[in-house]
Amino acid sequence: MHRFFVASFLTSLITLLSYGVVAAQTSSQPVVTTSCEEELRIAQDRLSKLNSYLQDWPNLGYFREANAQLAPAKNHERRVVFMGDSNTDYWDNPGYGGFFPGQPYVNRGIAGQITPQMLIRFRQDVIALRPKVVVILAGTNDIAGNIGPTTFTAIENNLTTMSELARAHGIRVVLASLLPVSDYNRHVMVNRSLGPLSARSFDSRLSIVG
């Protein structure tokens, strides 16, 4: 229902802007015409992005081609999949360090994602790749409220479910603590809960200090 109202609102907005462009074109003020046309273009671009977002909220299409091209893991290969958000997404980018060259490490981070999105794509982007280990660094965007408010319990539940799915398929799980962030300190509360959570649901915990 929420998606319907958002899409309806943007559609109405574009209709109004389109009317504004037509009205401006019949007036003797070309500056207004240019402004309205630009606003219409921006609104149409936003609507297009919103439609794509609503059609694939967890962004399952982001790694679909890369997953298809990835060779099956060999029996002796110690493949590791890194699941996360931008902190994971950028680590193999040369501009950010280009870490782990030549290693059988697979980057499956998507910038801006929250734990429920990662949970939905966990089977496709982790389990199906048959790694020996998965490293999960997630939750920063949840507590930042990227998609809206959430609870620490919801974050913990999503992390636990990802771990349960991995372990059910013989994949060892490493849970990374959240990186310190200067403009909000709620990551401290999440990290405090990771100790008992790690002991209960994860094979190892990676503490990141800074």
C-alpha positions in Angstrom: 0.0 0.0 0.0 2.9 2.4 0.9 4.5 1.7 -2.5 1.2 2.5 -4.3 0.8 5.9 -2.6 4.4 6.9 -3.3 4.1 5.9 -6.9 0.8 7.7 -7.2 2.2 10.8 -5.6 5.1 11.0 -8.0 2.9 10.3 -11.0 0.6 13.2 -10.0 3.7 15.4 -9.5 4.9 14.7 -13.0 1.4 15.4 -14.4 1.4 18.8 -12.7 4.9 19.6 -13.9 3.9 18.6 -17.4 1.0 21.0 -17.2 3.4 23.7 -16.0 5.7 23.1 -19.0 2.8 23.4 -21.5 1.5 26.5 -19.7 5.0 28.1 -19.7 5.5 27.3 -23.4 2.4 29.4 -24.2 3.6 32.3 -22.2 6.2 35.0 -23.1 8.6 34.0 -20.3 11.2 31.5 -21.7 13.1 31.4 -18.4 10.1 29.8 -16.7 9.8 27.3 -19.6 13.4 26.1 -19.0 12.9 25.8 -15.3 9.7 23.7 -15.6 11.3 21.5 -18.2 14.2 20.9 -15.9 11.9 20.1 -13.0 10.0 17.7 -15.1 13.2 15.9 -16.2 14.3 15.6 -12.6 10.9 14.3 -11.5 10.8 11.7 -14.3 14.3 10.6 -13.4 13.4 10.1 -9.8 10.2 8.2 -10.7 12.2 5.9 -12.9 14.7 5.2 -10.1 11.8 4.7 -7.7 10.1 2.2 -10.0 13.3 0.2 -10.3 13.8 0.3 -6.6 10.2 -0.9 -5.9 10.5 -3.7 -8.5 13.8 -5.0 -6.9 14.0 -3.7 -3.3 16.7 -6.1 -2.2 18.7 -5.4 -5.4 18.8 -9.1 -6.5 19.8 -8.0 -9.9 23.0 -6.2 -8.8 25.2 -9.4 -8.7 23.1 -11.7 -10.8 25.4 -11.5 -13.9 28.6 -11.7 -11.7 27.2 -14.8 -9.9 26.5 -16.5 -13.2 30.0 -15.8 -14.5 31.7 -16.9 -11.2 33.2 -20.4 -11.7 32.0 -23.1 -9.2 34.2 -23.3 -6.1 36.7 -26.2 -6.3 36.8 -28.7 -3.4 40.1 -27.4 -2.1 39.3 -23.7 -2.7 38.9 -21.7 0.5 36.4 -19.3 -1.0 35.2 -16.5 1.3 32.2 -14.3 0.6 32.0 -10.8 2.2 28.4 -9.7 2.7 27.7 -6.1 3.7 27.1 -2.5 2.6 29.5 0.2 1.3 32.1 -0.7 3.8 32.3 -4.1 2.0 31.3 -2.9 -1.5 34.3 -0.6 -1.9 37.2 -2.8 -0.5 38.2 -4.3 -3.9 38.0 -1.0 -5.7 41.7 0.1 -6.4 40.7 3.7 -5.4 40.0 2.4 -1.9 42.9 0.0 -1.6 42.1 -2.9 -3.9 42.5 -5.4 -1.1 43.0 -9.2 -1.4 44.3 -9.4 -5.0 44.5 -12.9 -6.3 42.6 -14.4 -3.3 39.4 -16.5 -3.7 37.5 -13.7 -1.9 34.1 -12.7 -3.3 32.7 -9.2 -2.7 29.0 -9.1 -2.3 28.5 -5.8 -0.6 26.0 -3.2 -1.8 26.4 0.4 -0.7 23.5 1.7 1.3 21.9 -1.6 2.1 20.3 -2.6 5.4 20.1 -6.1 7.0 16.7 -7.1 5.7 17.8 -6.5 2.1 20.9 -8.6 2.7 18.8 -11.3 4.2 16.6 -11.6 1.1 19.6 -11.9 -1.2 21.7 -14.1 1.1 20.8 -17.3 -0.6 21.6 -16.0 -4.1 24.7 -14.0 -3.2 26.2 -16.2 -0.5 24.9 -19.8 -0.2 24.7 -20.4 -4.0 28.4 -19.5 -4.3 29.3 -22.3 -1.9 32.0 -20.5 0.1 33.8 -22.0 3.1 33.3 -18.8 5.1 31.1 -15.8 5.0 32.1 -12.5 6.6 29.1 -10.3 7.6 29.6 -6.6 8.3 26.1 -5.2 8.4 23.8 -2.9 10.4 25.3 0.5 10.0 22.6 1.7 7.6 19.9 0.2 9.7 20.8 2.3 12.7 21.3 5.3 10.5 17.7 4.9 9.4 18.4 4.8 5.7 15.1 3.2 4.9 13.3 4.2 8.0 13.3 3.5 11.8 14.2 0.0 13.1 15.1 -1.7 16.3 18.2 -3.3 17.6 16.2 -6.6 18.0 15.3 -6.5 14.3 19.0 -6.0 13.3 20.0 -8.9 15.6 17.2 -11.1 14.2 18.4 -10.5 10.6 22.0 -11.2 11.5 21.0 -14.4 13.4 18.9 -15.7 10.4 21.7 -15.1 8.0 24.0 -17.1 10.3 21.5 -19.9 10.6 21.1 -20.1 6.8 24.9 -20.2 6.3 25.6 -22.8 9.0 22.8 -25.0 7.7 24.8 -25.2 4.4 28.1 -25.9 6.1 29.4 -22.3 5.8 31.4 -20.9 8.7 30.3 -17.4 9.8 32.5 -14.5 10.9 30.5 -11.6 12.3 32.3 -8.2 12.1 31.5 -5.4 14.6 30.3 -2.1 13.2 32.8 0.6 12.3 32.8 3.7 14.5 30.8 6.6 12.9 31.3 10.2 13.9 27.8 11.5 13.6 25.9 8.8 15.5 27.0 6.5 18.3 24.3 3.9 18.2 26.8 1.4 16.7 28.2 1.0 20.2 24.9 -0.5 21.4 24.8 -2.9 18.4 28.4 -4.0 19.0 27.7 -4.7 22.7 25.0 -7.2 21.7 27.4 -8.9 19.2 29.3 -10.7 22.0 26.5 -12.9 23.2 25.1 -13.1 19.7 28.4 -14.4 18.4 28.7 -17.0 21.1 25.2 -18.2 20.3 24.9 -18.0 16.5 28.3 -17.3 14.9 31.6 -19.2 14.5 33.9 -16.2 14.9 33.7 -12.5 15.7 35.9 -9.8 14.0 36.3 -6.7 16.2 37.0 -3.5 14.2 38.5 -0.8 16.4 38.9 2.9 15.5 
